[in-house]
Amino acid sequence: MPEACSEDSRIATVLERMDRGFVGTNVTSRMIALIVLSLNIGGIVAAPVLSTTLFLFQAPAQAQSQEAVGKVAQAITVRIEGATQGSGVLVKRDGNRYTLLTAWHVVSGQRAGEELDIYTPDGQRHQLEQGSIKRLGQVDMAVLSFSSSTAYEVARVGDVKNLSSGEQVVVAGFPIGSNGQIKVNYGKLVANAAVGIDQGYQLLYRNETTAGMSGGVVLTTGGLLVGMHGRGELDNVKTQSSGVAVKTGTNQGVPISYYKQYAVGEAVMASTTQAISADDYLAQARALLGKKGSEQEVIRLANQALALRQSGDAYFYRAYAKSALGDKQEAIADYNQAIAINPQLTAAYNNRGNDKSDLGDKQGAIAEYNQAIAINPQYAIAYSNRGFAKSELGDKQEAIADYNQAIAINPQYATAYYNRGATKYDLGDKQGAIADYNQAIAINPQYAKAYSNRGFAKSELGDQQGAIADYSQAIAINPQQDADAYYSRGNAKRSLGDSQGAIADYSQAITINPKYAKAYSNRSGVRFDFGDNQGAIADANQAIAIDPQYAFAYMNRGNAKRSLGDSQGAIADYNQAIAINPKDHIVYYNRGLVKSDLGDNQGAIADYNQAITNNPKYDAAWGARGLAKSQLDDRIGACDDMRKSASLGSSVAQRLLPQMCQ
């Protein structure tokens, strides 16, 4: 059965987010200092030119209305479409040449000579000036240029040092799939760290963001540019591996101070490497969040932050790390603390729901997702996670309704498509499942589990070659991690008669996961097909040692024992398989064959009867019962059973019928 998943804040999807900039000498009374610089490509300060604008404000600007700041954001934010889609901000004009700032990861994949389109606020498309992309130091920030005779506004640059945690900031950018519509969101600043952080992610904030907004603006409520949005709060690795959206609680941005250093020719570097403030410790903890092996360090840093200031985010980060370590109850206790400090922290409700779900409390999880949705009815992740919990409880149609809602809110939400596909598969709609997996893959071509699940659905529809292609793609993405993809590909190869290929894949799955009972059991089955009965028994023994309740492993071992002439040993294994799973028709059939070998035709018939009860369309059981009846001289019963077997498609019964029942 395909695997579904739920997300945290650990399941949550994050949507990402200016008084108008001005050109020339149009200066307002709120400007304290205006430095007009013209920078050549080498970054050397040249003589001032009237049309070159880089405004540096040393005092905070007066807060403006949301509408006014929204207009600023719209006037200075651009959309970038190249190897990666993202956003950017106009920061300088020199005649007809404009410089914009964006995230380095938006343009780092751009190869020399490749086209990159820049869409300005008037909808016009401009071509990148080849060779103009430059990374700023080692932070996630880059500058690039284009030319246009149109006069566009450029950002007024503020002083990030004037920002304090708890203040409102504005984040804006162009989400993927938004048809060029900018998204502008308000939210609170969580931390403004001075200490150097990997990629320069020293700004933390709660504004909703989404893919495509990277490189967008972080503004004060006065419309001053104080940072660039870098990374959203969704933990994509955990989200895709678990199926539930996992949220880290905060977004990360790069302070504008790095650009200011570049603009005046200084080295681009952090002001300090020593953490001293709560903001510093929070930023360090956030940078490590979700990185395997860093959980204890995150807990230490969160404790350091809490020693300096009570912070819901510090409790949140500590909870996140504890959950990753498997301490769900302690994680829930910390989420409780985070919510007590900030009752509107939707990510905490979401992740607390995930932990309750992991502990088996699906109804409690649903209550948490309900609370998150009540706070933010546009919280796509909570809908998706609630759908996952409902699906786990067997309420598949309600689960699909929640996935539909998540997708309606965020049409680029790959995990919601993936989970809806898994639920459709459970309802028997394999084609619908494939369509949803297609959509998840179109959004995220590196979504390994979506390829695996699509392969599973194709296999069930008889398309083994298509299934193998999908499993191979999943393996190419995670060649040393995806044991399930190797296992499933082995099953498809076995169906096509490629026994050696199947064994190779089962062996690889076992190498990745030495506790993979199913891989041992299926390899046992292939070895039995080859006539390697001792090898089959050895693999079945291993599967049973890992999982003593694995009925198929007992059946496979019984089959090998029967081939070696150990009829009593085979019956003992079949008995064990039946005790674990009395609904399996094949094991009754196999036990009936052994009883027939021993001359116990009445006992064999009893087992065939049960096989037929469990699966009335099992043609082999009808035919075997007919043969057993013929041994007891029940010619009429034998012929009736043989006719039924033939009608169900048994070629053996069709061949024997004329001989037995003329």
C-alpha positions in Angstrom: 0.0 0.0 0.0 1.4 3.4 -0.8 2.7 5.6 2.0 1.0 8.9 2.9 2.5 11.6 4.9 1.7 14.5 7.2 3.6 17.7 7.9 4.8 19.8 10.8 5.3 23.3 11.1 6.7 20.2 11.2 3.5 20.1 9.2 2.9 23.5 7.8 3.2 25.3 4.5 4.6 28.8 4.7 3.5 31.6 2.4 6.1 34.3 2.0 5.7 38.1 1.8 7.1 49.6 1.2 6.0 55.0 1.3 7.2 55.1 -2.1 10.9 55.1 -3.2 12.0 58.1 -5.1 14.5 59.1 -7.8 16.7 62.2 -8.0 16.4 64.9 -5.4 12.8 64.5 -4.3 13.7 64.2 -0.6 11.1 64.2 2.3 11.4 65.9 5.6 11.8 62.5 7.4 15.1 61.8 5.7 18.0 62.3 8.2 20.9 61.4 5.8 21.0 60.9 2.1 24.0 59.3 0.5 23.9 59.2 -3.2 26.5 56.8 -4.6 27.5 55.6 -8.0 29.3 52.3 -7.9 31.2 50.9 -10.9 31.3 47.1 -11.5 34.3 46.8 -9.3 32.5 48.4 -6.3 34.7 51.6 -6.2 33.0 54.8 -5.2 32.8 57.3 -8.1 31.5 60.8 -8.4 27.9 61.3 -7.6 25.4 61.2 -10.5 21.9 62.6 -10.1 20.2 59.6 -11.6 22.1 57.1 -9.4 20.1 56.4 -6.2 21.1 54.5 -3.0 19.2 56.0 -0.1 20.6 55.2 3.4 18.3 56.2 6.3 19.9 56.4 9.8 16.7 57.0 11.7 13.5 54.9 11.7 10.9 56.1 9.3 7.4 56.9 10.6 5.0 54.0 10.4 2.7 54.2 7.4 -0.6 52.6 6.6 -0.6 49.0 5.3 -1.8 50.2 2.0 1.0 52.7 1.7 3.7 50.2 2.6 2.1 47.7 0.2 2.5 50.3 -2.6 6.1 50.7 -1.7 6.6 46.9 -1.8 4.9 46.7 -5.2 6.9 49.6 -6.6 10.3 48.1 -5.8 9.9 44.3 -5.9 10.6 42.4 -9.1 9.9 38.8 -10.2 12.9 36.7 -11.4 12.5 33.8 -13.8 15.6 31.8 -14.7 17.0 28.5 -13.5 15.0 29.1 -10.4 12.0 31.4 -9.8 12.3 34.0 -7.1 11.9 37.7 -6.3 14.2 40.7 -6.0 14.3 44.3 -5.0 15.5 47.3 -7.0 18.3 49.0 -5.0 20.1 51.2 -7.4 19.8 53.2 -10.6 22.7 54.5 -12.7 21.3 56.1 -15.8 19.5 53.3 -17.6 21.2 50.6 -15.6 19.4 49.1 -12.6 20.9 46.9 -9.9 18.7 44.6 -8.0 19.2 42.5 -4.9 18.0 38.9 -4.6 18.9 35.7 -2.8 22.0 33.9 -4.0 20.2 30.6 -4.1 17.7 32.1 -6.6 20.5 32.8 -9.2 23.3 30.4 -8.2 22.1 27.8 -10.7 22.2 30.2 -13.6 24.9 29.2 -16.1 26.8 31.6 -18.3 24.9 32.6 -21.3 21.5 31.3 -20.0 18.6 33.7 -20.2 17.1 35.1 -17.0 14.0 37.3 -17.2 13.3 40.2 -14.8 9.7 41.4 -14.6 9.4 44.9 -13.2 6.3 46.3 -11.5 4.8 47.6 -14.8 4.9 44.0 -16.1 7.7 44.6 -18.5 10.3 41.8 -19.1 14.0 42.7 -19.1 17.0 40.5 -19.8 19.8 40.0 -17.4 23.0 41.8 -18.1 25.3 38.8 -18.7 28.1 38.6 -16.2 26.5 40.9 -13.7 25.5 38.3 -11.1 27.7 38.6 -8.0 27.4 36.9 -4.7 27.9 39.1 -1.6 30.6 37.4 0.5 29.3 34.0 1.8 25.8 35.1 2.5 22.6 34.2 0.7 22.5 37.5 -1.2 23.5 38.5 -4.7 23.3 41.5 -7.0 22.5 41.6 -10.7 21.7 44.2 -13.3 19.5 45.0 -16.3 19.0 48.1 -18.5 15.8 50.1 -19.2 15.0 53.6 -20.2 11.9 53.5 -17.9 12.1 55.2 -14.6 11.5 52.7 -11.8 11.6 53.4 -8.1 14.4 52.0 -6.0 14.3 51.0 -2.3 15.1 53.4 0.5 17.6 51.5 2.6 17.1 51.6 6.4 19.3 50.7 9.4 18.6 47.2 10.5 20.1 48.0 13.9 17.0 50.0 14.7 14.8 46.9 14.6 13.9 45.1 17.8 12.2 41.7 18.4 8.4 42.1 18.6 8.2 44.9 16.0 6.2 44.5 12.9 7.9 44.0 9.6 6.6 43.5 6.1 7.7 40.8 3.7 6.8 40.8 0.0 7.5 38.7 -3.1 6.0 36.7 -5.9 4.9 33.2 -5.0 5.3 30.5 -7.6 2.0 30.0 -9.4 0.6 33.5 -8.4 0.3 34.7 -12.1 2.6 37.6 -11.3 0.6 38.8 -8.3 2.8 40.1 -5.5 2.1 38.9 -1.9 2.6 41.4 0.9 2.4 40.1 4.5 2.8 41.7 7.9 4.3 39.8 10.8 6.4 40.1 13.9 10.2 40.2 14.1 11.4 37.3 16.2 15.1 38.0 16.3 17.6 40.5 14.9 20.9 38.8 15.5 24.3 40.5 15.3 26.3 37.2 15.4 27.2 35.7 12.1 24.9 32.9 11.0 25.4 30.5 8.1 24.2 32.1 4.9 23.7 35.4 6.8 20.3 34.4 8.1 20.2 36.7 11.1 16.7 38.0 10.8 13.8 35.8 12.0 10.2 36.7 11.5 6.7 35.1 11.4 5.3 36.6 8.2 3.7 34.0 6.0 5.9 33.2 3.0 5.9 30.6 0.2 8.1 29.3 -2.6 9.0 32.1 -5.0 9.3 34.8 -2.5 13.0 34.2 -1.8 14.9 37.4 -2.6 11.9 39.6 -1.8 11.9 42.6 0.5 11.8 42.8 4.3 10.6 46.3 5.1 9.9 48.3 8.2 6.3 49.7 8.6 7.8 53.0 7.4 8.7 51.4 4.1 12.5 51.1 4.6 14.4 48.1 3.3 16.1 46.4 6.2 16.5 42.9 4.8 16.0 40.3 2.1 13.8 37.3 2.5 15.8 34.1 2.3 14.2 30.9 3.5 10.7 29.8 4.5 9.6 28.0 7.6 8.5 24.6 6.1 11.0 21.8 6.7 10.7 20.2 3.3 12.9 17.2 4.1 10.8 16.1 7.1 7.6 17.1 5.4 8.2 14.9 2.3 9.6 12.0 4.4 6.7 12.0 6.8 3.8 13.2 4.7 2.8 15.7 7.3 3.9 19.3 7.0 6.6 20.1 9.5 7.1 23.8 10.3 10.1 25.4 11.9 7.9 28.3 13.1 9.9 31.2 11.7 11.2 32.5 8.4 14.8 33.6 7.8 16.2 36.7 6.1 19.5 38.4 5.5 20.0 41.9 7.0 20.5 44.8 4.5 23.8 45.6 6.4 25.6 43.1 4.1 24.5 45.0 1.0 25.5 48.3 2.6 29.0 46.9 3.2 29.2 45.9 -0.5 27.8 49.2 -1.7 30.7 51.1 -0.1 33.4 48.6 -1.0 33.8 47.1 2.4 34.3 43.4 3.1 31.0 41.6 3.4 31.1 40.0 6.9 29.2 39.8 10.2 30.0 42.3 12.9 30.7 39.5 15.5 31.1 35.8 15.8 30.3 35.7 19.5 26.6 35.2 20.6 25.7 37.4 23.5 22.0 38.3 23.2 18.8 36.2 23.2 18.4 37.2 19.5 21.8 35.8 18.7 21.0 32.4 20.4 17.6 32.2 18.7 19.1 32.8 15.3 21.8 30.2 15.9 19.2 27.7 17.1 17.0 28.4 14.1 19.9 27.9 11.7 20.4 24.3 13.1 16.7 23.4 13.2 15.9 20.3 11.2 19.6 19.3 10.8 20.0 15.7 11.9 22.5 15.4 14.7 22.1 19.0 15.8 19.2 18.5 18.2 21.1 18.7 21.4 22.8 21.9 20.3 19.5 23.4 19.4 18.2 22.6 22.9 21.3 24.2 24.5 21.0 27.3 22.4 17.2 27.6 23.2 18.1 27.2 26.9 20.6 30.1 26.5 18.0 32.3 24.9 15.5 31.5 27.7 18.0 32.4 30.3 18.1 35.9 28.9 14.5 36.3 27.8 11.2 34.4 28.0 10.5 33.5 24.4 7.8 31.4 22.8 10.1 30.8 19.9 12.8 29.4 22.2 10.3 27.0 23.6 9.2 26.2 20.1 12.7 25.4 18.9 13.4 23.3 21.9 10.2 21.4 21.3 11.1 20.8 17.7 14.5 19.3 18.7 12.9 17.1 21.4 10.4 15.8 18.9 13.1 15.0 16.5 14.8 13.0 19.2 11.6 11.0 19.8 10.7 12.7 23.1 7.2 13.6 22.0 5.7 14.2 25.5 8.5 16.6 26.4 8.0 18.3 23.0 4.3 18.7 23.7 5.1 20.3 27.1 7.4 22.8 25.4 4.8 23.6 22.7 2.4 24.2 25.6 4.8 26.8 26.9 5.2 28.4 23.5 1.4 28.7 23.2 1.0 30.1 26.7 3.4 32.9 25.7 1.9 33.4 22.2 -1.6 31.9 21.8 -1.6 32.9 18.2 1.5 30.7 17.3 -0.2 28.5 14.7 2.9 26.5 14.0 3.0 25.4 17.6 -0.6 24.0 17.4 0.3 22.3 14.1 3.4 20.6 15.5 1.8 19.7 18.7 -0.9 18.0 16.6 1.8 16.1 14.8 3.3 14.9 18.0 -0.1 13.8 19.3 -0.7 12.0 16.1 2.7 10.2 16.4 1.6 9.1 19.9 -1.6 7.6 18.4 -3.9 10.4 19.6 -5.5 11.2 16.2 -8.5 12.9 17.6 -6.3 15.1 19.8 -4.2 15.9 16.7 -7.3 16.9 14.8 -8.3 19.3 17.7 -4.9 21.0 17.4 -5.2 21.4 13.6 -8.7 22.8 14.2 -7.3 25.4 16.5 -4.6 26.4 14.0 -7.2 26.8 11.3 -9.4 28.9 13.6 -6.5 31.3 14.1 -5.6 31.3 10.4 -8.3 30.0 8.0 -5.8 30.2 5.2 -3.4 27.8 6.9 -3.0 25.2 4.2 -0.6 23.0 6.2 -3.1 22.5 9.0 -5.8 21.4 6.5 -3.4 18.9 4.9 -2.3 17.5 8.3 -5.9 17.3 9.5 -6.6 15.3 6.3 -3.8 13.0 7.1 -5.2 12.3 10.6 -8.7 11.8 9.3 -7.3 9.3 6.7 -5.5 7.4 9.4 -8.9 7.2 11.2 -10.5 5.8 8.1 -12.4 8.9 7.1 -11.1 9.0 3.6 -13.7 11.3 2.0 -13.3 13.9 4.7 -9.5 13.6 4.3 -9.8 14.3 0.6 -12.0 17.4 1.4 -9.2 18.7 3.6 -6.6 18.1 1.0 -8.8 19.9 -1.5 -9.0 22.9 0.8 -5.2 22.9 1.3 -4.7 22.8 -2.5 -7.3 25.6 -3.0 -5.3 27.8 -0.6 -1.9 26.8 -2.1 -2.0 25.3 -5.5 1.8 24.6 -5.3 1.4 22.4 -2.2 3.1 19.2 -3.4 2.5 17.3 -0.1 -1.2 17.9 -0.3 -1.4 16.4 -3.8 0.8 13.5 -2.6 -1.4 12.8 0.4 -4.6 13.1 -1.7 -3.1 10.6 -4.2 -2.4 8.1 -1.4 -6.0 8.5 -0.1 -7.5 8.1 -3.6 -5.4 4.9 -3.9 -6.9 3.6 -0.7 -10.3 4.2 -2.1 -9.5 2.2 -5.3 -9.0 5.2 -7.6 -5.6 4.3 -8.9 -5.8 6.6 -11.9 -6.8 9.5 -9.7 -3.9 8.7 -7.4 -1.5 8.7 -10.4 -2.9 12.1 -11.5 -2.2 13.6 -8.1 1.3 12.1 -7.9 1.9 13.6 -11.4 1.0 17.0 -10.0 3.2 16.6 -6.9 6.1 15.7 -9.1 5.5 18.6 -11.5 5.7 21.0 -8.5 8.7 19.2 -7.0 10.7 17.0 -9.4 12.8 15.8 -6.5 9.9 14.3 -4.6 11.2 10.8 -4.3 8.2 9.4 -2.4 5.8 10.7 -5.0 7.7 8.7 -7.7 7.6 5.6 -5.5 3.9 5.8 -4.8 3.2 6.5 -8.5 5.2 3.4 -9.3 3.2 1.4 -6.8 -0.1 2.5 -8.4 1.3 1.7 -11.9 2.3 -1.7 -10.7 -1.2 -2.4 -9.4 -2.5 -1.5 -12.8 -0.2 -4.0 -14.5 2.3 -1.4 -15.8 5.4 -3.0 -14.3 7.8 -1.2 -16.7 6.3 2.1 -15.8 6.6 1.2 -12.2 10.2 0.3 -12.5 10.9 3.6 -14.2 9.3 5.5 -11.3 11.1 3.4 -8.6 14.4 4.0 -10.5 13.8 7.8 -10.4 13.1 7.7 -6.7 16.4 5.7 -6.2 18.3 8.2 -8.4 17.2 11.0 -6.0 18.0 9.0 -2.8 20.4 6.2 -3.9 21.6 5.4 -0.4 18.5 6.1 1.6 15.3 4.8 -0.1 15.1 1.1 0.9 11.4 1.1 0.0 12.1 2.0 -3.6 14.6 -0.8 -4.0 12.1 -3.2 -2.4 9.2 -2.2 -4.6 11.4 -2.3 -7.7 12.4 -5.8 -6.7 8.8 -6.8 -6.6 8.1 -5.3 -10.1 11.2 -7.1 -11.5 10.0 -10.4 -9.9 6.6 -9.9 -11.6 8.4 -9.6 -14.9 10.5 -12.8 -14.3 13.7 -10.9 -13.6 14.6 -13.0 -10.5 18.3 -12.0 -10.4 17.3 -8.3 -10.7 14.8 -8.8 -7.9 17.3 -10.4 -5.6 19.8 -7.6 -6.3 17.2 -5.0 -5.3 16.0 -6.8 -2.2 19.7 -7.1 -1.2 20.2 -3.4 -1.6 17.1 -2.7 0.5 18.6 -4.9 3.2 21.9 -3.1 3.0 20.2 0.2 3.6 17.9 -1.2 6.3 19.2 -4.5 7.8 15.9 -4.7 9.8 13.7 -4.8 6.6 11.7 -8.0 7.3 9.7 -7.8 4.0 12.9 -7.6 1.9 14.2 -10.8 3.6 10.9 -12.5 3.1 10.5 -11.6 -0.5 14.1 -12.5 -1.2 13.3 -15.9 0.4 10.4 -16.3 -2.1 12.6 -15.6 -5.1 15.3 -18.1 -3.8 12.5 -20.6 -3.4 11.5 -20.0 -7.0 15.2 -20.7 -8.0 15.2 -24.0 -6.0 17.5 -22.5 -3.4 15.5 -23.9 -0.5 18.2 -23.6 2.1 18.8 -19.9 1.1 15.0 -19.4 1.2 14.8 -20.8 4.7 17.7 -18.7 5.9 16.1 -15.5 4.6 12.7 -16.4 6.1 14.4 -17.1 9.5 15.9 -13.6 9.4 12.5 -12.0 8.6 10.9 -13.9 11.5 13.7 -12.9 13.9 13.0 -9.3 13.0 9.2 -9.6 13.1 7.8 -12.7 14.8 4.3 -11.7 13.6 5.2 -11.7 9.9 2.9 -14.3 8.5 4.3 -14.3 4.9 7.7 -15.2 6.2 6.3 -18.3 7.9 4.5 -19.2 4.7 7.7 -18.8 2.6 9.6 -21.0 5.0 6.9 -23.6 4.9 7.1 -23.7 1.1 10.8 -24.3 1.2 10.4 -27.0 3.9 7.8 -28.7 1.8 10.2 -28.8 -1.2 12.8 -30.4 1.0 10.4 -33.1 2.0 9.8 -31.7 5.6 6.0 -32.0 5.4 5.5 -31.7 9.2 7.8 -28.7 9.4 5.9 -27.1 6.5 2.5 -27.7 8.2 3.9 -26.2 11.5 4.9 -23.0 9.6 1.6 -22.8 7.8 -0.2 -23.2 11.1 1.8 -20.3 12.5 1.0 -18.1 9.5 -2.7 -18.9 9.8 -2.7 -18.1 13.5 -1.3 -14.6 12.7 -3.5 -14.0 9.6 -6.5 -16.3 9.3 -7.8 -14.4 6.3 -5.0 -15.4 3.9 -6.4 -17.8 1.4 -3.0 -18.9 -0.1 -1.7 -20.3 3.2 -4.7 -22.5 3.6 -4.3 -23.7 0.0 -0.6 -24.5 0.6 -1.4 -26.4 3.8 -4.0 -28.3 1.9 -1.4 -29.4 -0.7 0.9 -30.8 2.0 -2.0 -32.7 3.6 -2.8 -34.1 0.2 0.9 -35.1 -0.2 0.5 -37.0 3.1 -2.7 -38.7 1.9 -5.0 -36.7 4.2 -7.5 -35.7 1.5 -10.2 -34.9 4.0 -7.9 -32.5 5.8 -6.8 -31.1 2.5 -10.5 -30.5 1.4 -11.1 -28.7 4.7 -8.2 -26.3 4.0 -9.3 -25.8 0.4 -12.8 -25.0 1.7 -11.4 -22.3 3.9 -9.3 -20.9 1.1 -12.4 -20.6 -1.1 -14.3 -19.0 1.8 -11.6 -16.4 2.1 -11.4 -15.9 -1.7 -14.2 -17.4 -3.7 -12.4 -16.5 -7.0 -9.3 -18.4 -6.1 -9.3 -20.9 -9.1 -6.4 -23.0 -7.8 -8.2 -23.9 -4.6 -11.3 -25.0 -6.6 -9.2 -27.2 -8.8 -7.2 -28.7 -5.9 -10.4 -29.5 -4.1 -11.7 -31.2 -7.2 -8.6 -33.4 -7.4 -8.9 -34.3 -3.7 -12.6 -35.2 -4.1 -11.7 -37.4 -7.1 -9.2 -39.3 -4.8 -12.2 -39.9 -2.5 -14.3 -41.1 -5.4 -16.6 -38.1 -5.3 -16.8 -37.8 -9.1 -19.7 -35.4 -9.2 -18.2 -33.0 -6.6 -14.8 -33.3 -8.3 -16.3 -32.4 -11.7 -18.3 -29.5 -10.3 -15.1 -28.0 -8.7 -13.1 -28.6 -11.8 -15.7 -26.8 -13.9 -15.7 -23.9 -11.5 -11.9 -23.7 -11.6 -11.9 -23.7 -15.4 -14.6 -20.9 -15.5 -12.3 -18.8 -13.3 -9.6 -19.1 -15.8 -7.4 -22.0 -14.7 -5.6 -23.5 -17.7 -4.8 -26.6 -15.7 -8.5 -27.2 -15.0 -9.4 -26.5 -18.6 -6.9 -29.2 -19.7 -8.0 -31.8 -17.1 -11.7 -31.3 -17.3 -12.3 -33.4 -20.5 -10.3 -36.3 -19.0 -12.1 -36.3 -15.7 -15.6 -35.3 -16.6 -16.6 -36.7 -20.0 
